[in-house]
Amino acid sequence: MPSDLTIEQVSARRRLTVAALFMTGAASLVAATTLMAKVLGQDLLGPPLPGFMVSAGRFLFAWMALVPVILVMRPGFQGTRWRLHAARSVAGWATVTCIFTAAALMPLGDATAISFLNPLIAMVLAIPLLGERVGPWRWGAAGMAVLGALVLIRPGMAAFQPAALIALGAALFGAFEVIFIKMLTGKAEGGGEPAIRILFVNNTIGATVALCVALSVWQWPTPQQWLLLVAIGLVMVTAQSLFIQAMKRADASYVIPFFYAALVFAALYDAAVFGVIPVPLSIAGAALIVTGAIVLVWRERVNRVAES
């Protein structure tokens, strides 16, 4: 331990390191779920499963994994804002369904990058919904990310990816989910709710909605597909837990940029399993989106410091 550092400073550094590792781990697992969704959406283990069925597996088996935790922790549900939870859960289900569907139809890196537009869209939505003010830095970050999305989608060009519009839908629904999460965890209007309650209620409502919709396109999965559906649920709830632990240990402005490693993991997984190598335009578009998102996170930190 360096002599010029106090015990408190060393402890703080370790906490930040652990937070970064947790968030990077969450990113790798989220990317892994999109890879599994891509496998299920193709004819590798049997007839391709519709995105509705894949998202149903994600929510159902995540919920089943959380039930024992809830039975042990026994969190109270008094004061739960069910309407807000319902809105967040439906938005989350739509986000997952869109990204899983897009993952089966286009390169994972491109689909993941486009879905990363959600914090920028949430910034715009926060103006009318949360009364937040947006300055030139944030608008500049949003413009940069939109330019990156246009590079990835390439409208009007021969390389136009129709599936990218589905990934764009994931970003839009994800932005609404971000807004609802802010309302659930904020201090206004009844105060923030416990993280474990938010996680359990989200997966309960999400599983209910996802299963009801999946019945309309139901086809019996093969044994290998069942195993992968279970894996998606377990991996996703693990990713959510790591995400929460990272957020507990450090400010969002510090740990959120580590989550964008999901883009790198998605590209690596796609290359290893499907042999898909990102083209230069895809790399450039993804870089613009991630840079815009990081600028947004940095600016929020600057504003928070200025207000304190």
Disulfide bonds with the S-S distance in Angstrom:
none
